[in-house]
Structures are given as C-alpha cells and as structure tokens.
C-alpha cells in the first residue's frame, strides 16, 4: 500500500519503500549466509566421504595384499605336496603310472603271498629294489603280490595292478594256491583249486599280454612246501602224504613243471625257485625247512635266494639295466 508507481512507457513497476528495501537486503544477507553454511556442510561431508573412501581403499589394498600372500603360501604348500613325494621316491598315482614319461624303469613283482609284503621280512621285491637303486636311480619295483591268489584271481586284477603301471619288466610267480586241494573243507575237496591246464593258460596269457605291451617277462616256479604241525592238521589228508617230508608237494611239483613248460614255449626267462630250494637242501646240514617261515612262505634267507636268482636274470632280460 505504501508503494508508489514509477511511470515507464507501457509498464507499471512497483517500487518498494526504503523499509521494504531494508527487509530485502536483510533477506539477501540471510540467504547468502545460509548458502555459505550449506556449502560448508556439503564440503565437510565431501571431505569426510573422501577420507572414508581413502580408508576403505587402504583397507581393501591391505586385504588384497593379505589375500595374495595367503594364496602364495597355499600354492607353496600345494607344490610341496606334489613335488616332495617325487623328490623322495615315493609312489604316487602320477609318478607310479607314467614310468615312461618320467624315464623311470618300472618292475612289477606279480604273484601270491610268497611275493606280497610280509611283516618285518624283507621280501625279494624289496631286496632287488635296494640292489638296483645302488647302481641306478631310475628303477622302481612295485610289489603286486596278493595273498591267497590263484592265477585266475591274478588275471582278474592284471589290468589294474600290472598293465596300468606301464612296466618295463614283470616278474610272474604263482602256483601254490592254484595247486592247493582244500581237504580241510566239509565235505573235503579232492581237486586242485585250479586245474593245471587253466594254470598254464593263465601264465601264457600273462606272457603274451605283456609282450604285446613291449614289456619283458620273467616266470618263476613256486617254492616247495614243508610240513609243520599246523599244516599237517589242516592238510594232512589224501591226496597229500603227511608221513613223507616232501608229501605236501605231490601236486605242486607238477605245477612247477608247467611253469617251466610255458617259459620254454614262450621263450621267456625262468627263475626256478622250486629247484633252487631243493638244491640248497642237498648241502651238508641244510634243508628246505630253514628257508621257510611257516612251511609255506619264504623267510629272510629264502627271499634272499629268490632275489639273488632274479638279480642274475634281470640284466639278461633287460640289458639296459646291466
């Protein structure tokens, strides 16, 4: 109401009185002050956000470094687990099955309980391993003997336990379980667990399959048996003769001859354990009994004889190991 009009052509502009101008000027100063305060607040918040961002970035960087360090430690542990077994000659699925790739010559001892590990006794496979390692570091002997096995049982695991190892040489020794007559059963058996014809067929299969894989083969005859009190109680019935010191070998002798036959016909080396134990018994004061742990399985002396025969035969079968 206190405004006056300034006359401008075509326009009427209200002019504020001095009191109104003062009020507007006060509002301008108030607005500028509030704007400065808002700007300061936004700046402060931006600075706080920047500091927080830097802290987060620093924390993230530290976490990344820790993660990388942990990964390095983890990878080092993995490498140790992979490399250490190979460095110390331990058998792992990798270095055991790829003998040709690692330039290691693999020998597999394939047989029954007369081949398999037996407590504290140093079996022939371990003896030849130690002897060959003293001459060359590029040899591994794998013991694939399983107690109670006939050649038929061996044939069932032949692919897994022998061929999959990519062997350069396989020592095959079966016969005691093949020839066994289970007279202790009720009713008692009167036939061998495996006929000689099937025993021969399985030995021939092993030889030919290994030759097909370019592996060398050494056949072994089974070791002879001797009566003990326990064996007489279990097997001391016909067709066995418990009154004859050699009466436990009535059938086994024929199976030893079958192993000799297959070795001749297939033209592979033979280690005649049956004959070697018998020859030992011809020495003054010696006997087959002193070579056996329990009338059936070789003891340390028996395994030493078997190993010595193999150490003579292996260089002839594998000249590269001589």
HUKA-V441056 format. One line per field, one symbol per residue. ss: DSSP state (@ for helix, = for strand, . for the rest). burial: # if it has 9 or more other C-alpha atoms within 8 Angstrom, else .. A space follows every 50 residues. Layout:
ss: ???
burial: ???
//
This chain:
ss: ...=====..=====..@@@@@@@@@@@@@@@@@@@@@@@@@@@@@@@@@ @@@@@@@@@@@@@@@@@@@@@@@@@@@@@@@@@@@@@.....@@@@@... ....=======......=..=..@@@@@@@@@@.....=======..... @@@@@@.@@@@.@@@...=====..@@@@.=..........=...@@@@@ @@@@@@@@@@@@...=====........@@@@@@@...........@@@. .@@@@@@@@@@@@@@@..===.@@@@@@@@@.......@@@=.....=.@ @@@@@@@@@@@@@@@@@.@@@.
burial: ...............#....#............................. ..................................##........#####. ...##############....########..##.....########..## ##.##.###.###.###################.....#..#####..## .###.##..##...#############...##..##...###...##### ##########.##....#######.###.##....###..###.###### #######.###.###.##....
//
